[in-house]
């Protein structure tokens, strides 16, 4: 019964993310890589490799809203994408 319940939850990405918190996963992965391969992984290393076109449009929208709120102005999603592209390689 437990296996069937796990399989049902694991079948949806939203459920997977609730089963394994991202911060804990990165911490565990980094420890595993350090012990088994001699190097670790940080969130900054992951962020350095992200590209705007790899991000979910809903996430970009939320980031745009946060940026607008912090800046005290109404930026469009395009402006957020443009500003993000300035700092990326692609």
NORJO-V67842 format. One record per helix or strand of 3 or more residues. SS is the DSSP state (~ for helix, > for strand). FROM is the first residue (numbers start at 1). LEN is the number of residues. If there is no record, write none. Layout:
ss->SS from->FROM len->LEN
ss->SS from->FROM len->LEN
//
This chain:
ss->~ from->2 len->9
ss->~ from->13 len->7
ss->~ from->22 len->16
ss->~ from->43 len->7
ss->~ from->52 len->3
ss->~ from->57 len->15
ss->~ from->77 len->10
//
